[in-house]
């Protein structure tokens, strides 16, 4: 499949596809600064916030920072 057709088919920029295929940027990379929490840590925090809200103890921003 041609790169242009593949980019159009999957709705991504052609330059992004070319960068990924050439190794200029890795497949798992994302733009921006590195995350502070891992996905697992983030999910634990989300679950805790939801649990606190459910029992009537919503957390404030300063309690999470």
N, CA, C and O atoms as a Maestro MAE file, in Angstrom:
{
 s_m_m2io_version
 :::
 2.0.0
}

f_m_ct {
 s_m_title
 :::
 protein
 m_atom[260] {
  # First column is atom index #
  i_m_mmod_type
  r_m_x_coord
  r_m_y_coord
  r_m_z_coord
  i_m_residue_number
  s_m_chain_name
  s_m_pdb_residue_name
  s_m_pdb_atom_name
  i_m_atomic_number
  :::
  1 25 0.853 -1.177 0.000 1 A "UNK " " N  " 7
  2 3 0.000 0.000 0.000 1 A "UNK " " CA " 6
  3 2 0.896 1.237 0.000 1 A "UNK " " C  " 6
  4 15 1.890 1.280 0.725 1 A "UNK " " O  " 8
  5 25 0.565 2.210 -0.781 2 A "UNK " " N  " 7
  6 3 1.321 3.455 -0.821 2 A "UNK " " CA " 6
  7 2 1.159 4.213 0.493 2 A "UNK " " C  " 6
  8 15 0.119 4.139 1.149 2 A "UNK " " O  " 8
  9 25 2.208 4.940 0.860 3 A "UNK " " N  " 7
  10 3 2.183 5.677 2.126 3 A "UNK " " CA " 6
  11 2 1.050 6.701 2.156 3 A "UNK " " C  " 6
  12 15 0.381 6.854 3.177 3 A "UNK " " O  " 8
  13 25 0.835 7.397 1.053 4 A "UNK " " N  " 7
  14 3 -0.242 8.398 1.012 4 A "UNK " " CA " 6
  15 2 -1.596 7.735 1.199 4 A "UNK " " C  " 6
  16 15 -2.437 8.233 1.948 4 A "UNK " " O  " 8
  17 25 -1.809 6.611 0.520 5 A "UNK " " N  " 7
  18 3 -3.083 5.908 0.635 5 A "UNK " " CA " 6
  19 2 -3.271 5.370 2.058 5 A "UNK " " C  " 6
  20 15 -4.367 5.448 2.614 5 A "UNK " " O  " 8
  21 25 -2.198 4.825 2.646 6 A "UNK " " N  " 7
  22 3 -2.273 4.314 4.016 6 A "UNK " " CA " 6
  23 2 -2.595 5.446 4.991 6 A "UNK " " C  " 6
  24 15 -3.423 5.280 5.887 6 A "UNK " " O  " 8
  25 25 -1.945 6.589 4.817 7 A "UNK " " N  " 7
  26 3 -2.203 7.736 5.691 7 A "UNK " " CA " 6
  27 2 -3.653 8.191 5.571 7 A "UNK " " C  " 6
  28 15 -4.301 8.480 6.577 7 A "UNK " " O  " 8
  29 25 -4.159 8.257 4.352 8 A "UNK " " N  " 7
  30 3 -5.556 8.651 4.133 8 A "UNK " " CA " 6
  31 2 -6.520 7.622 4.720 8 A "UNK " " C  " 6
  32 15 -7.522 7.986 5.335 8 A "UNK " " O  " 8
  33 25 -6.217 6.343 4.531 9 A "UNK " " N  " 7
  34 3 -7.086 5.266 5.011 9 A "UNK " " CA " 6
  35 2 -7.218 5.291 6.530 9 A "UNK " " C  " 6
  36 15 -8.312 5.121 7.068 9 A "UNK " " O  " 8
  37 25 -6.086 5.505 7.225 10 A "UNK " " N  " 7
  38 3 -6.091 5.437 8.683 10 A "UNK " " CA " 6
  39 2 -6.192 6.804 9.352 10 A "UNK " " C  " 6
  40 15 -6.167 6.895 10.580 10 A "UNK " " O  " 8
  41 25 -6.306 7.864 8.558 11 A "UNK " " N  " 7
  42 3 -6.533 9.196 9.117 11 A "UNK " " CA " 6
  43 2 -5.361 9.775 9.878 11 A "UNK " " C  " 6
  44 15 -5.554 10.450 10.889 11 A "UNK " " O  " 8
  45 25 -4.136 9.522 9.406 12 A "UNK " " N  " 7
  46 3 -2.956 10.104 10.042 12 A "UNK " " CA " 6
  47 2 -2.198 10.925 9.010 12 A "UNK " " C  " 6
  48 15 -2.382 10.751 7.806 12 A "UNK " " O  " 8
  49 25 -1.353 11.812 9.491 13 A "UNK " " N  " 7
  50 3 -0.553 12.615 8.583 13 A "UNK " " CA " 6
  51 2 0.471 11.734 7.878 13 A "UNK " " C  " 6
  52 15 1.036 10.819 8.476 13 A "UNK " " O  " 8
  53 25 0.701 12.017 6.616 14 A "UNK " " N  " 7
  54 3 1.673 11.238 5.845 14 A "UNK " " CA " 6
  55 2 3.069 11.393 6.438 14 A "UNK " " C  " 6
  56 15 3.832 10.428 6.483 14 A "UNK " " O  " 8
  57 25 3.410 12.601 6.895 15 A "UNK " " N  " 7
  58 3 4.732 12.823 7.482 15 A "UNK " " CA " 6
  59 2 4.914 12.023 8.767 15 A "UNK " " C  " 6
  60 15 6.014 11.549 9.049 15 A "UNK " " O  " 8
  61 25 3.851 11.870 9.543 16 A "UNK " " N  " 7
  62 3 3.915 11.054 10.756 16 A "UNK " " CA " 6
  63 2 4.185 9.605 10.395 16 A "UNK " " C  " 6
  64 15 5.019 8.952 11.021 16 A "UNK " " O  " 8
  65 25 3.492 9.104 9.400 17 A "UNK " " N  " 7
  66 3 3.689 7.731 8.949 17 A "UNK " " CA " 6
  67 2 5.121 7.520 8.465 17 A "UNK " " C  " 6
  68 15 5.746 6.513 8.798 17 A "UNK " " O  " 8
  69 25 5.637 8.451 7.694 18 A "UNK " " N  " 7
  70 3 7.004 8.344 7.183 18 A "UNK " " CA " 6
  71 2 8.008 8.366 8.335 18 A "UNK " " C  " 6
  72 15 8.965 7.591 8.330 18 A "UNK " " O  " 8
  73 25 7.803 9.249 9.329 19 A "UNK " " N  " 7
  74 3 8.697 9.313 10.488 19 A "UNK " " CA " 6
  75 2 8.705 7.996 11.257 19 A "UNK " " C  " 6
  76 15 9.766 7.526 11.669 19 A "UNK " " O  " 8
  77 25 7.540 7.402 11.452 20 A "UNK " " N  " 7
  78 3 7.448 6.134 12.182 20 A "UNK " " CA " 6
  79 2 8.125 5.008 11.409 20 A "UNK " " C  " 6
  80 15 8.846 4.198 11.992 20 A "UNK " " O  " 8
  81 25 7.899 4.956 10.107 21 A "UNK " " N  " 7
  82 3 8.474 3.893 9.285 21 A "UNK " " CA " 6
  83 2 9.988 4.025 9.144 21 A "UNK " " C  " 6
  84 15 10.691 3.019 9.056 21 A "UNK " " O  " 8
  85 25 10.491 5.251 9.122 22 A "UNK " " N  " 7
  86 3 11.927 5.461 8.951 22 A "UNK " " CA " 6
  87 2 12.692 5.325 10.262 22 A "UNK " " C  " 6
  88 15 13.922 5.262 10.257 22 A "UNK " " O  " 8
  89 25 11.976 5.279 11.386 23 A "UNK " " N  " 7
  90 3 12.630 5.171 12.684 23 A "UNK " " CA " 6
  91 2 12.993 6.516 13.283 23 A "UNK " " C  " 6
  92 15 13.633 6.573 14.333 23 A "UNK " " O  " 8
  93 25 12.595 7.601 12.629 24 A "UNK " " N  " 7
  94 3 12.879 8.939 13.151 24 A "UNK " " CA " 6
  95 2 12.220 9.141 14.512 24 A "UNK " " C  " 6
  96 15 12.792 9.775 15.398 24 A "UNK " " O  " 8
  97 25 11.022 8.603 14.670 25 A "UNK " " N  " 7
  98 3 10.348 8.603 15.972 25 A "UNK " " CA " 6
  99 2 9.822 7.195 16.211 25 A "UNK " " C  " 6
  100 15 9.338 6.534 15.292 25 A "UNK " " O  " 8
  101 25 9.924 6.748 17.457 26 A "UNK " " N  " 7
  102 3 9.537 5.370 17.758 26 A "UNK " " CA " 6
  103 2 8.020 5.208 17.772 26 A "UNK " " C  " 6
  104 15 7.282 6.181 17.928 26 A "UNK " " O  " 8
  105 25 7.573 3.982 17.610 27 A "UNK " " N  " 7
  106 3 6.138 3.706 17.547 27 A "UNK " " CA " 6
  107 2 5.436 3.997 18.864 27 A "UNK " " C  " 6
  108 15 4.271 4.395 18.858 27 A "UNK " " O  " 8
  109 25 6.111 3.810 19.989 28 A "UNK " " N  " 7
  110 3 5.478 4.016 21.283 28 A "UNK " " CA " 6
  111 2 5.645 5.413 21.840 28 A "UNK " " C  " 6
  112 15 5.158 5.700 22.933 28 A "UNK " " O  " 8
  113 25 6.316 6.282 21.121 29 A "UNK " " N  " 7
  114 3 6.582 7.614 21.652 29 A "UNK " " CA " 6
  115 2 5.373 8.526 21.505 29 A "UNK " " C  " 6
  116 15 4.530 8.347 20.626 29 A "UNK " " O  " 8
  117 25 5.321 9.499 22.387 30 A "UNK " " N  " 7
  118 3 4.269 10.506 22.295 30 A "UNK " " CA " 6
  119 2 4.913 11.869 22.521 30 A "UNK " " C  " 6
  120 15 5.907 11.963 23.240 30 A "UNK " " O  " 8
  121 25 4.373 12.915 21.930 31 A "UNK " " N  " 7
  122 3 4.972 14.236 22.072 31 A "UNK " " CA " 6
  123 2 4.782 14.788 23.479 31 A "UNK " " C  " 6
  124 15 3.882 14.368 24.206 31 A "UNK " " O  " 8
  125 25 5.626 15.719 23.849 32 A "UNK " " N  " 7
  126 3 5.481 16.371 25.141 32 A "UNK " " CA " 6
  127 2 6.448 15.842 26.175 32 A "UNK " " C  " 6
  128 15 7.319 15.022 25.882 32 A "UNK " " O  " 8
  129 25 6.276 16.329 27.391 33 A "UNK " " N  " 7
  130 3 7.164 15.919 28.476 33 A "UNK " " CA " 6
  131 2 6.796 14.524 28.958 33 A "UNK " " C  " 6
  132 15 5.686 14.045 28.726 33 A "UNK " " O  " 8
  133 25 7.731 13.887 29.623 34 A "UNK " " N  " 7
  134 3 7.504 12.535 30.128 34 A "UNK " " CA " 6
  135 2 6.480 12.558 31.262 34 A "UNK " " C  " 6
  136 15 6.409 13.523 32.023 34 A "UNK " " O  " 8
  137 25 5.707 11.512 31.367 35 A "UNK " " N  " 7
  138 3 4.688 11.407 32.414 35 A "UNK " " CA " 6
  139 2 5.347 11.217 33.778 35 A "UNK " " C  " 6
  140 15 6.391 10.574 33.886 35 A "UNK " " O  " 8
  141 25 4.736 11.775 34.809 36 A "UNK " " N  " 7
  142 3 5.242 11.634 36.169 36 A "UNK " " CA " 6
  143 2 4.829 10.283 36.736 36 A "UNK " " C  " 6
  144 15 5.615 9.622 37.414 36 A "UNK " " O  " 8
  145 25 3.595 9.876 36.458 37 A "UNK " " N  " 7
  146 3 3.066 8.605 36.951 37 A "UNK " " CA " 6
  147 2 3.032 7.574 35.834 37 A "UNK " " C  " 6
  148 15 2.864 7.911 34.662 37 A "UNK " " O  " 8
  149 25 3.194 6.315 36.215 38 A "UNK " " N  " 7
  150 3 3.004 5.248 35.241 38 A "UNK " " CA " 6
  151 2 1.504 5.082 35.016 38 A "UNK " " C  " 6
  152 15 0.694 5.627 35.766 38 A "UNK " " O  " 8
  153 25 1.140 4.336 33.991 39 A "UNK " " N  " 7
  154 3 -0.282 4.080 33.726 39 A "UNK " " CA " 6
  155 2 -0.923 3.385 34.925 39 A "UNK " " C  " 6
  156 15 -2.052 3.707 35.295 39 A "UNK " " O  " 8
  157 25 -0.215 2.441 35.531 40 A "UNK " " N  " 7
  158 3 -0.755 1.709 36.682 40 A "UNK " " CA " 6
  159 2 -0.957 2.639 37.878 40 A "UNK " " C  " 6
  160 15 -1.987 2.575 38.548 40 A "UNK " " O  " 8
  161 25 0.026 3.503 38.146 41 A "UNK " " N  " 7
  162 3 -0.096 4.448 39.258 41 A "UNK " " CA " 6
  163 2 -1.246 5.423 39.028 41 A "UNK " " C  " 6
  164 15 -1.987 5.757 39.953 41 A "UNK " " O  " 8
  165 25 -1.381 5.868 37.802 42 A "UNK " " N  " 7
  166 3 -2.470 6.783 37.467 42 A "UNK " " CA " 6
  167 2 -3.826 6.121 37.690 42 A "UNK " " C  " 6
  168 15 -4.749 6.757 38.198 42 A "UNK " " O  " 8
  169 25 -3.952 4.857 37.317 43 A "UNK " " N  " 7
  170 3 -5.219 4.147 37.496 43 A "UNK " " CA " 6
  171 2 -5.539 3.969 38.977 43 A "UNK " " C  " 6
  172 15 -6.698 4.090 39.374 43 A "UNK " " O  " 8
  173 25 -4.526 3.682 39.802 44 A "UNK " " N  " 7
  174 3 -4.731 3.558 41.251 44 A "UNK " " CA " 6
  175 2 -5.239 4.884 41.814 44 A "UNK " " C  " 6
  176 15 -6.161 4.899 42.630 44 A "UNK " " O  " 8
  177 25 -4.648 5.989 41.385 45 A "UNK " " N  " 7
  178 3 -5.071 7.312 41.848 45 A "UNK " " CA " 6
  179 2 -6.502 7.624 41.415 45 A "UNK " " C  " 6
  180 15 -7.286 8.162 42.197 45 A "UNK " " O  " 8
  181 25 -6.838 7.292 40.188 46 A "UNK " " N  " 7
  182 3 -8.202 7.503 39.686 46 A "UNK " " CA " 6
  183 2 -9.205 6.703 40.506 46 A "UNK " " C  " 6
  184 15 -10.245 7.223 40.911 46 A "UNK " " O  " 8
  185 25 -8.887 5.437 40.746 47 A "UNK " " N  " 7
  186 3 -9.783 4.583 41.532 47 A "UNK " " CA " 6
  187 2 -9.971 5.134 42.943 47 A "UNK " " C  " 6
  188 15 -11.080 5.111 43.476 47 A "UNK " " O  " 8
  189 25 -8.889 5.631 43.549 48 A "UNK " " N  " 7
  190 3 -8.964 6.192 44.894 48 A "UNK " " CA " 6
  191 2 -9.850 7.440 44.915 48 A "UNK " " C  " 6
  192 15 -10.675 7.602 45.814 48 A "UNK " " O  " 8
  193 25 -9.679 8.316 43.929 49 A "UNK " " N  " 7
  194 3 -10.496 9.534 43.850 49 A "UNK " " CA " 6
  195 2 -11.972 9.197 43.690 49 A "UNK " " C  " 6
  196 15 -12.828 9.810 44.327 49 A "UNK " " O  " 8
  197 25 -12.263 8.231 42.846 50 A "UNK " " N  " 7
  198 3 -13.653 7.813 42.642 50 A "UNK " " CA " 6
  199 2 -14.238 7.211 43.914 50 A "UNK " " C  " 6
  200 15 -15.394 7.467 44.249 50 A "UNK " " O  " 8
  201 25 -13.447 6.414 44.623 51 A "UNK " " N  " 7
  202 3 -13.917 5.795 45.865 51 A "UNK " " CA " 6
  203 2 -14.218 6.874 46.907 51 A "UNK " " C  " 6
  204 15 -15.250 6.824 47.575 51 A "UNK " " O  " 8
  205 25 -13.319 7.845 47.042 52 A "UNK " " N  " 7
  206 3 -13.535 8.929 48.001 52 A "UNK " " CA " 6
  207 2 -14.796 9.721 47.662 52 A "UNK " " C  " 6
  208 15 -15.571 10.065 48.555 52 A "UNK " " O  " 8
  209 25 -15.001 10.008 46.395 53 A "UNK " " N  " 7
  210 3 -16.193 10.743 45.971 53 A "UNK " " CA " 6
  211 2 -17.454 9.937 46.246 53 A "UNK " " C  " 6
  212 15 -18.476 10.488 46.653 53 A "UNK " " O  " 8
  213 25 -17.378 8.637 46.022 54 A "UNK " " N  " 7
  214 3 -18.541 7.764 46.213 54 A "UNK " " CA " 6
  215 2 -18.970 7.713 47.685 54 A "UNK " " C  " 6
  216 15 -20.162 7.620 47.979 54 A "UNK " " O  " 8
  217 25 -18.009 7.774 48.606 55 A "UNK " " N  " 7
  218 3 -18.358 7.708 50.029 55 A "UNK " " CA " 6
  219 2 -18.583 9.098 50.633 55 A "UNK " " C  " 6
  220 15 -18.731 9.233 51.847 55 A "UNK " " O  " 8
  221 25 -18.610 10.129 49.784 56 A "UNK " " N  " 7
  222 3 -18.926 11.471 50.260 56 A "UNK " " CA " 6
  223 2 -17.739 12.265 50.748 56 A "UNK " " C  " 6
  224 15 -17.903 13.214 51.515 56 A "UNK " " O  " 8
  225 25 -16.554 11.901 50.324 57 A "UNK " " N  " 7
  226 3 -15.352 12.618 50.716 57 A "UNK " " CA " 6
  227 2 -14.560 13.014 49.470 57 A "UNK " " C  " 6
  228 15 -13.485 12.469 49.218 57 A "UNK " " O  " 8
  229 25 -15.089 13.963 48.689 58 A "UNK " " N  " 7
  230 3 -14.366 14.370 47.477 58 A "UNK " " CA " 6
  231 2 -13.048 15.052 47.840 58 A "UNK " " C  " 6
  232 15 -12.983 15.839 48.785 58 A "UNK " " O  " 8
  233 25 -12.019 14.744 47.092 59 A "UNK " " N  " 7
  234 3 -10.694 15.293 47.361 59 A "UNK " " CA " 6
  235 2 -10.535 16.653 46.700 59 A "UNK " " C  " 6
  236 15 -11.083 16.913 45.629 59 A "UNK " " O  " 8
  237 25 -9.778 17.504 47.358 60 A "UNK " " N  " 7
  238 3 -9.464 18.812 46.808 60 A "UNK " " CA " 6
  239 2 -8.122 18.728 46.080 60 A "UNK " " C  " 6
  240 15 -7.330 17.813 46.304 60 A "UNK " " O  " 8
  241 25 -7.893 19.697 45.212 61 A "UNK " " N  " 7
  242 3 -6.686 19.685 44.379 61 A "UNK " " CA " 6
  243 2 -5.411 19.605 45.220 61 A "UNK " " C  " 6
  244 15 -4.499 18.844 44.898 61 A "UNK " " O  " 8
  245 25 -5.349 20.386 46.295 62 A "UNK " " N  " 7
  246 3 -4.125 20.411 47.100 62 A "UNK " " CA " 6
  247 2 -3.864 19.073 47.797 62 A "UNK " " C  " 6
  248 15 -2.728 18.790 48.176 62 A "UNK " " O  " 8
  249 25 -4.891 18.257 47.968 63 A "UNK " " N  " 7
  250 3 -4.704 16.950 48.583 63 A "UNK " " CA " 6
  251 2 -4.054 15.956 47.619 63 A "UNK " " C  " 6
  252 15 -3.481 14.953 48.045 63 A "UNK " " O  " 8
  253 25 -4.145 16.235 46.339 64 A "UNK " " N  " 7
  254 3 -3.573 15.338 45.342 64 A "UNK " " CA " 6
  255 2 -2.165 15.735 44.931 64 A "UNK " " C  " 6
  256 15 -1.428 14.914 44.387 64 A "UNK " " O  " 8
  257 25 -1.784 16.970 45.181 65 A "UNK " " N  " 7
  258 3 -0.464 17.448 44.754 65 A "UNK " " CA " 6
  259 2 0.593 17.218 45.760 65 A "UNK " " C  " 6
  260 15 1.750 17.571 45.532 65 A "UNK " " O  " 8
  :::
 }
 m_bond[259] {
  # First column is bond index #
  i_m_from
  i_m_to
  i_m_order
  :::
  1 1 2 1
  2 2 3 1
  3 3 4 2
  4 3 5 1
  5 5 6 1
  6 6 7 1
  7 7 8 2
  8 7 9 1
  9 9 10 1
  10 10 11 1
  11 11 12 2
  12 11 13 1
  13 13 14 1
  14 14 15 1
  15 15 16 2
  16 15 17 1
  17 17 18 1
  18 18 19 1
  19 19 20 2
  20 19 21 1
  21 21 22 1
  22 22 23 1
  23 23 24 2
  24 23 25 1
  25 25 26 1
  26 26 27 1
  27 27 28 2
  28 27 29 1
  29 29 30 1
  30 30 31 1
  31 31 32 2
  32 31 33 1
  33 33 34 1
  34 34 35 1
  35 35 36 2
  36 35 37 1
  37 37 38 1
  38 38 39 1
  39 39 40 2
  40 39 41 1
  41 41 42 1
  42 42 43 1
  43 43 44 2
  44 43 45 1
  45 45 46 1
  46 46 47 1
  47 47 48 2
  48 47 49 1
  49 49 50 1
  50 50 51 1
  51 51 52 2
  52 51 53 1
  53 53 54 1
  54 54 55 1
  55 55 56 2
  56 55 57 1
  57 57 58 1
  58 58 59 1
  59 59 60 2
  60 59 61 1
  61 61 62 1
  62 62 63 1
  63 63 64 2
  64 63 65 1
  65 65 66 1
  66 66 67 1
  67 67 68 2
  68 67 69 1
  69 69 70 1
  70 70 71 1
  71 71 72 2
  72 71 73 1
  73 73 74 1
  74 74 75 1
  75 75 76 2
  76 75 77 1
  77 77 78 1
  78 78 79 1
  79 79 80 2
  80 79 81 1
  81 81 82 1
  82 82 83 1
  83 83 84 2
  84 83 85 1
  85 85 86 1
  86 86 87 1
  87 87 88 2
  88 87 89 1
  89 89 90 1
  90 90 91 1
  91 91 92 2
  92 91 93 1
  93 93 94 1
  94 94 95 1
  95 95 96 2
  96 95 97 1
  97 97 98 1
  98 98 99 1
  99 99 100 2
  100 99 101 1
  101 101 102 1
  102 102 103 1
  103 103 104 2
  104 103 105 1
  105 105 106 1
  106 106 107 1
  107 107 108 2
  108 107 109 1
  109 109 110 1
  110 110 111 1
  111 111 112 2
  112 111 113 1
  113 113 114 1
  114 114 115 1
  115 115 116 2
  116 115 117 1
  117 117 118 1
  118 118 119 1
  119 119 120 2
  120 119 121 1
  121 121 122 1
  122 122 123 1
  123 123 124 2
  124 123 125 1
  125 125 126 1
  126 126 127 1
  127 127 128 2
  128 127 129 1
  129 129 130 1
  130 130 131 1
  131 131 132 2
  132 131 133 1
  133 133 134 1
  134 134 135 1
  135 135 136 2
  136 135 137 1
  137 137 138 1
  138 138 139 1
  139 139 140 2
  140 139 141 1
  141 141 142 1
  142 142 143 1
  143 143 144 2
  144 143 145 1
  145 145 146 1
  146 146 147 1
  147 147 148 2
  148 147 149 1
  149 149 150 1
  150 150 151 1
  151 151 152 2
  152 151 153 1
  153 153 154 1
  154 154 155 1
  155 155 156 2
  156 155 157 1
  157 157 158 1
  158 158 159 1
  159 159 160 2
  160 159 161 1
  161 161 162 1
  162 162 163 1
  163 163 164 2
  164 163 165 1
  165 165 166 1
  166 166 167 1
  167 167 168 2
  168 167 169 1
  169 169 170 1
  170 170 171 1
  171 171 172 2
  172 171 173 1
  173 173 174 1
  174 174 175 1
  175 175 176 2
  176 175 177 1
  177 177 178 1
  178 178 179 1
  179 179 180 2
  180 179 181 1
  181 181 182 1
  182 182 183 1
  183 183 184 2
  184 183 185 1
  185 185 186 1
  186 186 187 1
  187 187 188 2
  188 187 189 1
  189 189 190 1
  190 190 191 1
  191 191 192 2
  192 191 193 1
  193 193 194 1
  194 194 195 1
  195 195 196 2
  196 195 197 1
  197 197 198 1
  198 198 199 1
  199 199 200 2
  200 199 201 1
  201 201 202 1
  202 202 203 1
  203 203 204 2
  204 203 205 1
  205 205 206 1
  206 206 207 1
  207 207 208 2
  208 207 209 1
  209 209 210 1
  210 210 211 1
  211 211 212 2
  212 211 213 1
  213 213 214 1
  214 214 215 1
  215 215 216 2
  216 215 217 1
  217 217 218 1
  218 218 219 1
  219 219 220 2
  220 219 221 1
  221 221 222 1
  222 222 223 1
  223 223 224 2
  224 223 225 1
  225 225 226 1
  226 226 227 1
  227 227 228 2
  228 227 229 1
  229 229 230 1
  230 230 231 1
  231 231 232 2
  232 231 233 1
  233 233 234 1
  234 234 235 1
  235 235 236 2
  236 235 237 1
  237 237 238 1
  238 238 239 1
  239 239 240 2
  240 239 241 1
  241 241 242 1
  242 242 243 1
  243 243 244 2
  244 243 245 1
  245 245 246 1
  246 246 247 1
  247 247 248 2
  248 247 249 1
  249 249 250 1
  250 250 251 1
  251 251 252 2
  252 251 253 1
  253 253 254 1
  254 254 255 1
  255 255 256 2
  256 255 257 1
  257 257 258 1
  258 258 259 1
  259 259 260 2
  :::
 }
}
